[in-house]
Amino acid sequence: MDNYYDPALAVTYGQFVDVAYQMYGSDPANPTPAPPAALPSGYRFIAWVQMKDFIIESNDWSFYGLIAQSPTDANKFILAIRGTSDLTEWWDDLTSMGLVPWEAFGNVGYGFDRIYQTLRIIDYAPPRAPGAEAIARSQETIGTFAHQVAATVQRHGIAITPPSEPRAETRASEPTHVIEVTGHSLGSALATLYVAENAAAGLVRTPLICTFASPRVGDPTFATTFNQLGLTSWASSTN
């Protein structure tokens, strides 16, 4: 993807984050709110993103974002993560001023790291017949959040068999699925940490991250290392 900034596309990413806010606002106590009737650009809802508060420890999960699949390319996805919405989440956010190590990336905000470690994916399968129930499957046992995202997009995408040519083995090991990432406020920090973890593990191609009103995620070493990933990063300071 080219590095130029596309305002219209950035608006579309913002619309995905807005959908996440709307889903949460429609049923704040429900960690799997009803999938939206429609998503921007005809995308299809495929998964919920959930988190657990760590300041007031409980067994309750909160809805925090979504994964959607392109209608024109089955191997293209968008991950959208909302920001802080209630007092408990604000307290979680405020603890992010202290720094903790992030492997191979320097140091990141303590609270951002703690919240990120709780993130999980709940995979969505729509009802197979009228009157049937949708199926929601936790991907938590697969591993870290980045590994859960990778498993989810691989399940919904299409496996690509490389051509039988020299170096086909190399191409076979390269990620064939693409996920673009967006977030607002605290969600921007979590989106940034996802991109860092995913890049370090080489799981899914993330050619672009678009953040809105992002706090400072980590120290200068983190920022430098992140900037060396070679992806397109758009950042808006507006709320």
C-alpha positions as CSV (number, residue, x, y, z in Angstrom):
1,M,0.0,0.0,0.0
2,D,1.2,3.5,-0.8
3,N,2.2,5.7,2.2
4,Y,0.0,8.7,1.1
5,Y,-2.8,9.7,3.4
6,D,-6.3,9.1,2.1
7,P,-8.8,11.1,4.0
8,A,-11.8,9.3,2.7
9,L,-10.3,5.9,3.6
10,A,-9.4,7.3,7.1
11,V,-13.1,8.3,7.5
12,T,-14.1,4.7,6.7
13,Y,-11.8,3.4,9.4
14,G,-13.3,5.8,11.8
15,Q,-16.7,4.5,10.9
16,F,-15.7,1.0,11.9
17,V,-14.6,2.3,15.3
18,D,-17.9,4.2,15.6
19,V,-19.7,0.9,15.0
20,A,-17.8,-0.6,17.9
21,Y,-18.9,2.3,20.2
22,Q,-22.5,1.9,19.0
23,M,-22.4,-1.9,19.7
24,Y,-21.1,-1.3,23.2
25,G,-23.5,1.6,23.8
26,S,-26.5,-0.5,22.8
27,D,-25.9,-3.1,25.5
28,P,-22.9,-2.2,27.7
29,A,-23.2,-5.3,30.0
30,N,-23.2,-7.7,27.1
31,P,-19.7,-8.9,26.0
32,T,-21.2,-10.2,22.7
33,P,-23.7,-7.5,21.6
34,A,-25.8,-8.1,18.5
35,P,-23.7,-7.9,15.3
36,P,-24.5,-4.7,13.3
37,A,-27.1,-4.9,10.6
38,A,-24.6,-3.3,8.2
39,L,-20.9,-2.4,8.3
40,P,-19.1,0.3,6.2
41,S,-18.2,-0.7,2.6
42,G,-20.3,-3.9,2.8
43,Y,-17.9,-5.6,5.2
44,R,-19.1,-8.7,7.2
45,F,-18.9,-9.0,10.9
46,I,-17.0,-12.1,12.0
47,A,-15.8,-11.7,15.6
48,W,-16.0,-9.8,18.8
49,V,-13.0,-8.4,20.7
50,Q,-13.3,-8.6,24.5
51,M,-11.2,-7.5,27.5
52,K,-11.2,-7.8,31.3
53,D,-10.7,-5.0,33.7
54,F,-7.7,-5.5,35.9
55,I,-8.2,-2.6,38.4
56,I,-11.5,-4.0,39.8
57,E,-10.8,-7.6,39.2
58,S,-13.8,-9.7,38.2
59,N,-14.8,-12.5,35.9
60,D,-16.8,-10.1,33.7
61,W,-15.8,-9.5,30.1
62,S,-16.4,-6.3,28.2
63,F,-17.0,-5.8,24.5
64,Y,-14.1,-3.8,23.0
65,G,-14.1,-4.2,19.3
66,L,-14.7,-6.3,16.2
67,I,-13.1,-8.0,13.2
68,A,-14.8,-7.6,9.8
69,Q,-14.2,-9.3,6.4
70,S,-14.1,-7.6,3.0
71,P,-17.0,-8.4,0.6
72,T,-14.6,-8.4,-2.3
73,D,-11.5,-10.1,-0.9
74,A,-12.1,-13.0,1.5
75,N,-8.5,-12.7,2.8
76,K,-8.8,-9.0,3.7
77,F,-10.0,-7.9,7.2
78,I,-10.3,-4.9,9.5
79,L,-9.7,-5.0,13.2
80,A,-11.4,-2.0,15.0
81,I,-11.0,-1.3,18.7
82,R,-13.0,1.3,20.7
83,G,-11.7,3.6,23.4
84,T,-12.5,4.2,27.1
85,S,-16.2,4.4,27.9
86,D,-16.7,4.1,31.7
87,L,-15.1,5.1,34.9
88,T,-13.4,1.7,35.5
89,E,-11.8,1.8,32.1
90,W,-10.6,5.3,32.7
91,W,-8.8,4.1,35.9
92,D,-7.3,1.3,33.8
93,D,-6.1,3.8,31.3
94,L,-4.6,6.1,33.9
95,T,-2.3,3.4,35.2
96,S,-0.6,3.4,31.8
97,M,1.9,6.1,32.8
98,G,4.4,3.6,34.3
99,L,6.5,1.7,31.8
100,V,7.1,-2.1,31.5
101,P,9.3,-4.0,29.0
102,W,7.7,-5.1,25.7
103,E,9.9,-7.9,24.2
104,A,12.0,-6.6,21.3
105,F,10.2,-3.2,21.3
106,G,11.5,-1.3,24.3
107,N,9.0,-0.3,27.0
108,V,5.2,0.4,26.9
109,G,2.7,1.8,29.3
110,Y,1.9,-0.6,32.1
111,G,-1.9,-0.2,31.9
112,F,-1.9,-0.7,28.1
113,D,0.1,-3.8,28.5
114,R,-2.1,-5.2,31.2
115,I,-5.3,-4.5,29.2
116,Y,-3.7,-5.9,26.1
117,Q,-2.9,-9.2,27.9
118,T,-6.6,-9.7,28.7
119,L,-7.8,-9.3,25.1
120,R,-9.5,-12.2,23.5
121,I,-11.4,-13.0,20.3
122,I,-14.9,-14.5,20.2
123,D,-15.5,-16.0,16.8
124,Y,-18.9,-15.6,15.3
125,A,-20.8,-18.0,13.1
126,P,-24.2,-16.8,11.9
127,P,-27.3,-19.0,12.3
128,R,-27.4,-21.8,9.7
129,A,-31.2,-21.8,9.4
130,P,-34.1,-19.5,10.3
131,G,-34.8,-19.7,14.0
132,A,-31.4,-21.2,14.8
133,E,-28.9,-19.6,17.1
134,A,-25.6,-18.0,16.2
135,I,-22.5,-19.8,17.4
136,A,-19.9,-17.8,19.4
137,R,-16.6,-19.6,20.1
138,S,-13.8,-18.2,22.3
139,Q,-10.4,-18.4,20.7
140,E,-8.6,-17.8,24.1
141,T,-7.0,-21.3,24.2
142,I,-5.2,-20.7,20.9
143,G,-2.7,-18.3,22.6
144,T,-2.0,-14.6,22.7
145,F,-4.3,-12.0,21.2
146,A,-2.3,-11.8,18.0
147,H,-2.4,-15.6,17.6
148,Q,-6.2,-15.5,18.2
149,V,-6.6,-12.9,15.5
150,A,-4.5,-14.9,13.1
151,A,-6.5,-18.1,13.7
152,T,-9.8,-16.2,13.2
153,V,-8.9,-14.6,9.9
154,Q,-7.4,-17.9,8.6
155,R,-10.7,-19.7,9.5
156,H,-12.8,-17.2,7.6
157,G,-10.4,-16.6,4.8
158,I,-9.4,-18.7,1.8
159,A,-6.2,-20.8,1.8
160,I,-3.9,-19.9,-1.0
161,T,-1.8,-22.6,-2.5
162,P,1.5,-21.1,-4.0
163,P,2.3,-22.0,-7.6
164,S,4.7,-24.9,-8.2
165,E,7.8,-22.9,-9.0
166,P,11.2,-22.5,-7.4
167,R,11.1,-20.6,-4.1
168,A,7.5,-21.8,-3.6
169,E,8.5,-22.9,-0.2
170,T,9.4,-19.4,0.8
171,R,6.2,-17.9,-0.5
172,A,4.2,-20.6,1.3
173,S,5.6,-19.4,4.6
174,E,4.6,-15.8,4.0
175,P,1.2,-14.6,5.4
176,T,-1.5,-14.6,2.8
177,H,-4.1,-12.8,4.9
178,V,-4.3,-9.1,5.4
179,I,-5.7,-7.2,8.3
180,E,-5.8,-3.4,8.5
181,V,-6.1,-2.0,12.0
182,T,-7.8,1.0,13.6
183,G,-8.6,2.3,17.0
184,H,-9.6,5.3,19.0
185,S,-8.0,6.6,22.2
186,L,-7.2,3.6,24.4
187,G,-8.2,1.5,21.4
188,S,-5.4,3.1,19.5
189,A,-2.8,2.0,22.0
190,L,-4.2,-1.6,22.0
191,A,-4.2,-1.6,18.2
192,T,-0.6,-0.4,18.2
193,L,0.4,-3.2,20.6
194,Y,-1.4,-5.8,18.4
195,V,0.5,-4.6,15.3
196,A,3.8,-4.8,17.2
197,E,3.1,-8.4,18.5
198,N,1.8,-9.6,15.2
199,A,4.8,-8.2,13.3
200,A,7.2,-9.8,15.8
201,A,5.5,-13.2,15.3
202,G,5.0,-12.8,11.5
203,L,1.4,-14.0,11.6
204,V,-0.8,-11.7,9.4
205,R,0.1,-9.0,7.0
206,T,-0.8,-5.6,8.5
207,P,-0.1,-3.0,5.8
208,L,-1.9,-0.1,7.5
209,I,-2.8,1.1,11.0
210,C,-5.1,4.1,11.4
211,T,-5.4,5.6,14.9
212,F,-7.4,8.4,16.3
213,A,-6.5,10.4,19.4
214,S,-3.9,7.9,20.4
215,P,-2.0,8.3,23.7
216,R,1.8,7.8,23.8
217,V,2.0,4.0,23.8
218,G,5.7,3.5,24.7
219,D,9.1,5.0,25.1
220,P,11.4,6.3,22.2
221,T,12.8,2.8,21.7
222,F,9.3,1.5,21.2
223,A,8.5,4.3,18.8
224,T,11.7,3.8,16.8
225,T,11.2,0.1,16.5
226,F,7.6,0.4,15.5
227,N,8.5,2.9,12.8
228,Q,10.9,0.4,11.4
229,L,8.2,-2.2,10.7
230,G,7.7,-0.7,7.2
231,L,3.9,-0.4,7.4
232,T,1.7,2.6,6.7
233,S,0.7,4.4,9.8
234,W,-1.9,7.2,9.9
235,A,-2.5,9.1,13.1
236,S,-5.1,11.7,13.9
237,S,-5.0,13.8,17.0
238,T,-8.7,14.7,16.8
239,N,-11.3,13.0,19.1
